Amino acid sequence: MIKQHNAGWVSCSTVLGAMFAFMLLTSVRAQAGSCQGPWGGPGGVSFSDPAVAGAQIQSIYMTWGSYVESVQMNMATGALPVHGGSGPKTTSIGFSTGEYLTGITGQYGLYLDAVSFITNKKTYGPFGLPKAGLSSFSFNLAPGQTTIGFCGRAGKYIDALGIIVQ
């Protein structure tokens, strides 16, 4: 260890600490994205997936009935957390090679009543039960943006849902 601080030298631990801090900040920045939405009711506990920048969606899993009850995104780097409860119907949307999310639409009241996922190849959904008189939402990704996770609020159902884009 170099101890001559007053003469302009720095200790090895200071240099290594600075390098570690830089690597940590760079890693966190690589995972950063922005939540678009969430759209839905006011209840539930907030969540935001810890996705890694550049990860590709392999599938979206959800349970649903009268409402969207749970959602989970599975990435090439692994499965992200399941949010919400469990429902009577299950759906797994498998993305084909080269397929990616380009938008999300849905309806909500107190909970997320229905959701559809739009890719560059097709539209999946609606999942849940669309109802007359509810608020609607629609979001399309800008060119060059990618989806790296879900954000929103959940309890027994998905109260509100958004997507994390980068």
ZADO-432383 format. One record per residue: residue number from 1; y, z, x of N, C-alpha, C in turn. Coordinates in pm, whole numbers, plus 50000, padded with zeros to 5 digits. Atoms other than C-alpha are relative to their C-alpha. Layout:
<nodes>
NUM/Y/Z/X/Y/Z/X/Y/Z/X
...
</nodes>
This chain:
<nodes>
1/49883/50000/50085/50000/50000/50000/50123/50000/50089
2/49875/50007/49925/50346/49912/50131/50096/50101/49938
3/49919/49889/50051/50582/50211/50100/50148/49986/50032
4/49862/50008/49955/50913/50085/50241/50090/49944/49889
5/49919/50045/50114/51106/50060/49910/50144/49975/50040
6/49858/50011/49965/51448/50114/50064/50030/49882/50090
7/49978/50111/49906/51402/49838/50318/49975/49865/49932
8/50020/50126/50069/51341/49574/50050/49855/49965/49973
9/50142/50024/50026/50963/49601/50036/49963/50059/49865
10/50047/49950/50128/50778/49656/49712/49853/50040/50015
11/50138/49955/49991/50453/49842/49662/49907/49899/49934
12/50101/50088/50061/50136/49651/49583/49982/50032/49852
13/50021/49962/50140/50101/49850/49261/50113/49945/49912
14/49888/50056/50076/50448/49732/49150/49979/49850/49977
15/50026/50144/50011/50361/49367/49220/49885/49974/49903
16/50114/50018/50089/50022/49397/49050/50036/50035/49856
17/49956/49962/50134/50182/49576/48752/50084/49891/49937
18/49916/50109/50052/50439/49299/48714/49915/49878/49965
19/50088/50113/50029/50166/49033/48735/49920/50024/49872
20/50075/49966/50120/49959/49213/48470/50088/49988/49876
21/49907/50008/50114/50262/49244/48239/50029/49855/49964
22/49975/50141/50025/50336/48872/48279/49880/49935/49933
23/50121/50058/50058/49973/48777/48203/49982/50049/49857
24/50013/49945/50134/49968/49008/47899/50099/49934/49905
25/49899/50063/50085/50294/48867/47760/49967/49853/49974
26/50038/50140/50017/50173/48511/47819/49886/49989/49901
27/50114/50000/50091/49847/48590/47637/50044/50026/49857
28/49952/49968/50133/50027/48746/47340/50079/49883/49943
29/49921/50113/50045/50268/48454/47322/49908/49884/49958
30/50092/50108/50034/49972/48210/47315/49937/50021/49863
31/50060/49972/50129/49842/48385/47002/50102/50003/49887
32/49896/49987/50102/50177/48397/46822/50001/49878/49908
33/49982/50104/50100/50224/48196/46505/50089/50059/49893
34/49917/49946/50108/50431/48230/46193/49927/49989/49867
35/50064/49995/50131/50309/48328/45849/50083/49918/49901
36/49937/50077/50107/50395/48070/45584/49949/50057/49869
37/50037/49923/50117/50395/48260/45255/50023/50145/50036
38/50111/50021/50094/50229/48475/45149/50050/49983/49857
39/49968/50024/50139/50232/48364/44788/49906/50083/49914
40/50082/49919/50088/50111/48600/44516/50075/50120/49948
41/49945/49879/50058/50164/48937/44356/50044/50100/50106
42/49940/49903/49909/50325/49247/44508/49904/50102/50060
43/50090/49893/49957/50016/49467/44562/49922/49967/50125
44/50092/50020/49888/49755/49505/44831/50054/50049/50133
45/49969/49958/49863/49752/49599/45198/50021/49874/50083
46/49967/50117/49917/49913/49354/45443/49892/49973/50104
47/50089/50040/49891/49694/49158/45683/50056/49875/50067
48/49964/50118/49923/49748/48897/45952/49890/49978/50102
49/50113/50026/49912/49459/48735/46136/50042/49989/50146
50/49972/50007/49857/49445/48771/46515/49944/49872/50062
51/50054/50127/49951/49374/48403/46575/50057/49964/50137
52/49959/50045/49867/49400/48238/46915/50059/49860/49987
53/49933/50130/50004/49639/47947/46963/49904/49888/50039
54/50081/50117/49970/49466/47610/46958/49859/50005/49946
55/50136/49991/50055/49147/47736/46790/49987/49909/49878
56/50025/50092/50111/48997/47489/46544/49926/50071/49887
57/50070/49946/50117/48893/47586/46189/49866/49930/49988
58/50132/50056/50027/48520/47538/46137/49964/50011/49853
59/50029/49982/50142/48496/47678/45784/50091/50106/49940
60/49931/49897/50077/48666/47883/45515/49899/50051/49899
61/50093/49935/50093/48454/48130/45320/50082/50081/49900
62/49930/49918/50100/48568/48289/44994/49908/50038/49886
63/50065/49962/50125/48448/48472/44687/50108/49995/49893
64/49902/50015/50107/48612/48420/44352/49933/50010/49864
65/50039/49994/50140/48587/48460/43977/50125/49966/49921
66/49873/50020/50070/48892/48501/43752/50117/49996/50097
67/49901/49998/49893/49089/48556/44076/49931/49960/50129
68/50056/50015/49866/49042/48473/44443/49978/50142/50050
69/50032/49861/49969/48865/48788/44554/49989/50030/50148
70/50002/49979/49855/48810/48741/44928/50013/49866/50071
71/49990/50119/49916/48884/48493/45206/49967/50037/50144
72/50029/49984/49857/48770/48448/45565/50007/49862/50065
73/49994/50124/49923/48849/48179/45821/49906/50015/50120
74/50089/50002/49884/48584/48092/46079/50050/49892/50094
75/49944/50089/49900/48718/47937/46396/49894/49964/50103
76/50091/50037/49892/48549/47764/46688/49981/50117/50097
77/50006/49884/49910/48623/48087/46880/49932/50121/49935
78/50066/49890/50069/48453/48309/46617/50057/50025/49862
79/49959/49967/50137/48486/48455/46269/50117/50096/50002
80/49888/49909/50019/48814/48617/46167/49960/50100/49891
81/50038/49898/50097/48812/48927/45941/49994/49947/49855
82/50004/50026/50144/48715/48910/45572/50107/50087/49936
83/49895/49926/50070/49004/49012/45347/49967/50000/49852
84/50024/49988/50143/48964/49138/44988/49865/50061/49969
85/50124/49940/50048/48662/49241/44784/49886/49900/49997
86/50111/50095/50015/48361/49049/44656/50003/49949/49858
87/49995/50061/50132/48329/48814/44364/49867/49940/49960
88/50126/50053/50050/48061/48655/44149/49964/49863/50057
89/50027/50133/49946/48097/48309/44307/50040/49996/50146
90/49968/50016/49859/48091/48219/44675/50013/49853/50033
91/49979/50137/49954/48215/47906/44845/50020/50003/50150
92/49977/50019/49858/48195/47798/45205/50040/49855/50021
93/49950/50135/49974/48405/47496/45301/49979/49972/50149
94/50025/50038/49861/48267/47341/45620/50085/49880/50037
95/49915/50110/49956/48514/47122/45809/49918/49906/50089
96/50070/50098/49918/48374/46801/45956/50077/49977/50130
97/49936/50030/49872/48455/46681/46307/50130/49925/49975
98/49871/50065/50016/48822/46588/46324/50075/50038/49874
99/49933/49958/50124/48905/46754/45991/50085/50124/50027
100/49910/49887/49980/49200/46994/45980/50083/50022/49874
101/49922/49960/50117/49408/47179/45723/50139/49938/50007
102/49864/50057/50006/49727/47000/45613/50086/50068/49894
103/49921/49933/50103/49829/47214/45315/49919/50099/49920
104/50061/49900/50089/49759/47489/45064/50083/50003/49872
105/49931/49989/50129/49843/47510/44693/49930/50106/49918
106/50065/49902/50085/49776/47764/44424/50089/50051/49889
107/49932/49933/50110/49878/47979/44131/49982/50150/50014
108/50011/49855/49992/49950/48349/44109/50078/50068/49889
109/49932/49905/50087/50048/48632/43877/50004/50129/50079
110/50012/49877/49922/49967/48987/43987/49911/49980/50122
111/50094/50032/49892/49691/48841/44209/50005/49851/50025
112/50016/50143/49976/49610/48504/44362/49894/49951/49901
113/50091/50046/50105/49456/48335/44057/49919/49878/50041
114/50070/50121/49959/49365/48000/44215/50061/49948/50130
115/49953/50058/49874/49389/47828/44554/49922/49873/50028
116/50062/50124/49951/49317/47480/44690/50043/49981/50145
117/49973/50030/49860/49296/47378/45054/49997/49849/50018
118/49990/50144/49981/49409/47029/45152/49981/49971/50148
119/50021/50042/49861/49280/46865/45470/50042/49855/50014
120/49970/50141/49975/49341/46529/45629/49894/49909/49940
121/50108/50082/50058/49018/46413/45458/49982/50019/49850
122/50019/49976/50144/49008/46575/45111/50063/50130/49955
123/49953/49874/50059/49117/46854/44876/49880/50080/49954
124/50105/49909/50042/48888/47154/44823/50059/50097/49899
125/49953/49907/50101/48936/47351/44503/50052/49928/49878
126/49957/49860/49987/49082/47493/44300/49883/50098/49989
127/50092/49888/50006/48889/47815/44355/50073/50113/49931
128/49936/49902/50086/48960/48096/44111/50011/49938/49862
129/49986/50050/50136/49074/48036/43756/50147/49968/49971
130/49863/50036/50032/49396/47837/43705/50033/50038/49856
131/49958/49956/50134/49593/47967/43406/50138/49944/49970
132/49869/50049/50042/49890/47837/43207/50104/50110/50016
133/49889/49907/49994/50227/48001/43264/50014/50080/50127
134/49991/49926/49875/50168/48130/43617/50096/49932/50098
135/49920/50058/49892/50387/48076/43922/49909/49917/50089
136/50076/50090/49912/50273/47794/44151/50064/49995/50138
137/49947/50023/49866/50311/47731/44522/49930/49881/50063
138/50054/50113/49926/50254/47440/44755/50066/50000/50137
139/49947/50005/49864/50294/47425/45133/49924/49893/50077
140/50058/50103/49914/50234/47126/45361/50045/50025/50143
141/49968/49982/49859/50216/47163/45737/50083/49882/50050
142/49921/50106/49937/50471/46967/45939/49913/49931/50105
143/50076/50068/49893/50340/46705/46184/50000/50082/50128
144/50015/49923/49877/50209/46879/46495/49967/50147/49979
145/50035/49862/50027/50156/47217/46324/49849/50011/49977
146/50140/49972/50027/49808/47369/46313/49988/50138/49937
147/50028/49872/50064/49662/47655/46110/49911/50081/50093
148/50080/49916/49910/49533/47947/46319/49957/50131/49935
149/50046/49879/50067/49464/48213/46054/50063/50019/49863
150/49944/49962/50129/49539/48375/45720/50093/50119/50018
151/49915/49883/50010/49811/48626/45635/50015/50031/49852
152/49982/49968/50141/49881/48810/45312/49982/50148/49971
153/50027/49863/50045/49793/49122/45114/49873/49997/49915
154/50125/49996/50074/49459/49228/44970/49959/50143/49969
155/50065/49876/50039/49277/49509/44795/49865/49957/49945
156/50123/50045/50067/48997/49448/44545/49999/49848/49989
157/49981/50146/50007/49134/49092/44512/50095/49958/50111
158/49892/50050/49915/49355/48871/44724/50126/50006/49915
159/49875/49985/50074/49697/48981/44602/50095/49886/50034
160/49913/50107/49955/49887/48723/44808/49938/49937/50126
161/50062/50071/49887/49781/48457/45060/50099/49902/50061
162/49923/50097/49925/49957/48258/45329/49915/49954/50117
163/50070/50049/49881/49856/48070/45642/50089/50019/50121
164/49928/49987/49875/49954/48132/46001/49997/49864/50068
165/49991/50132/49939/50077/47811/46158/50064/50011/50137
166/49944/50007/49866/50164/47717/46511/50040/49857/50026
</nodes>
